[in-house]
Amino acid sequence: MACETRWGILQTMSDQQSTQLGIHMPDTSRGISCGIQLVIQWAVGTVLVVLMGSWLVWWTIHLQRQFAEDEIRAACQRVMPDTVQRCVDTVVIQRGGARR
């Protein structure tokens, strides 16, 4: 079985004992718990994938902004070495970004 748990061994033993006695017990509880277990596993997996994907998107945007700001800072350092921070602020604002 795909959802075999530690209780599955006990269930199998009780199934064997009931067959020896000639009693047939329907096995409906295992199917329900197995289905619930699969749904929970899928839900947890989906949430983890969404969280990891969101973090990767945020990290990529952060890196891109950092590299762009470093390039702007280097260009401002070459052109206006006295007022680098003012130049960086002006260029970032002109490009549509906001200063932190």
C-alpha positions as CSV (number, residue, x, y, z in Angstrom):
1,M,0.0,0.0,0.0
2,A,1.1,3.6,-0.7
3,C,-0.1,4.8,2.7
4,E,1.4,2.1,4.8
5,T,2.0,3.3,8.4
6,R,3.1,1.7,11.6
7,W,-0.6,1.0,12.3
8,G,-0.8,-0.9,9.0
9,I,1.1,-3.8,10.5
10,L,-1.4,-4.0,13.3
11,Q,-4.3,-3.8,10.9
12,T,-2.8,-6.6,8.7
13,M,-2.4,-8.8,11.8
14,S,-6.0,-8.2,12.8
15,D,-7.1,-8.9,9.3
16,Q,-5.3,-12.2,9.3
17,Q,-6.8,-13.1,12.7
18,S,-10.3,-12.2,11.5
19,T,-9.9,-14.3,8.4
20,Q,-8.8,-17.3,10.4
21,L,-12.0,-16.9,12.5
22,G,-14.1,-16.5,9.4
23,I,-15.1,-12.9,10.2
24,H,-14.8,-10.3,7.4
25,M,-14.3,-6.7,8.6
26,P,-14.7,-3.9,6.0
27,D,-11.6,-1.8,5.7
28,T,-13.1,1.7,5.2
29,S,-11.2,3.6,7.9
30,R,-7.8,3.1,6.2
31,G,-9.0,4.5,2.9
32,I,-10.3,7.6,4.5
33,S,-7.2,8.3,6.6
34,C,-5.0,7.5,3.6
35,G,-6.9,10.0,1.5
36,I,-6.8,12.7,4.2
37,Q,-3.0,12.1,4.5
38,L,-2.5,12.5,0.8
39,V,-4.5,15.8,0.8
40,I,-2.5,17.1,3.7
41,Q,0.8,16.2,2.0
42,W,-0.3,17.9,-1.2
43,A,-1.5,21.0,0.7
44,V,1.8,21.3,2.7
45,G,3.8,20.7,-0.5
46,T,1.9,23.3,-2.4
47,V,2.3,25.9,0.4
48,L,6.0,25.2,0.6
49,V,6.4,25.6,-3.2
50,V,4.5,28.9,-3.2
51,L,6.5,30.2,-0.3
52,M,9.8,29.2,-1.9
53,G,8.8,30.7,-5.2
54,S,7.7,34.0,-3.6
55,W,11.0,34.2,-1.8
56,L,13.0,33.5,-5.0
57,V,11.0,36.3,-6.8
58,W,11.6,38.7,-4.0
59,W,15.3,37.8,-3.8
60,T,15.7,38.2,-7.6
61,I,14.1,41.7,-7.5
62,H,16.2,42.7,-4.6
63,L,19.4,41.6,-6.4
64,Q,18.4,43.4,-9.6
65,R,17.8,46.6,-7.7
66,Q,21.1,46.3,-5.8
67,F,23.1,45.8,-9.0
68,A,21.3,48.7,-10.7
69,E,22.0,51.0,-7.8
70,D,25.7,49.9,-7.7
71,E,25.9,50.7,-11.4
72,I,24.3,54.1,-10.8
73,R,26.6,54.8,-7.9
74,A,29.7,53.9,-10.0
75,A,28.6,56.2,-12.8
76,C,27.8,59.0,-10.4
77,Q,31.2,58.6,-8.8
78,R,32.9,59.0,-12.2
79,V,30.8,62.0,-13.2
80,M,30.2,63.9,-9.9
81,P,32.6,62.6,-7.2
82,D,31.7,65.4,-4.8
83,T,28.0,64.8,-4.6
84,V,27.6,61.0,-5.2
85,Q,24.6,60.4,-2.9
86,R,22.7,63.4,-4.4
87,C,23.4,62.1,-7.9
88,V,22.3,58.6,-7.0
89,D,19.1,59.8,-5.4
90,T,18.3,62.0,-8.4
91,V,18.9,59.2,-10.9
92,V,16.9,56.6,-8.9
93,I,13.9,59.0,-8.6
94,Q,14.1,59.9,-12.3
95,R,14.0,56.2,-13.2
96,G,10.8,55.7,-11.2
97,G,12.2,54.1,-8.1
98,A,11.7,55.4,-4.6
99,R,14.5,56.0,-2.1
100,R,14.3,54.0,1.0
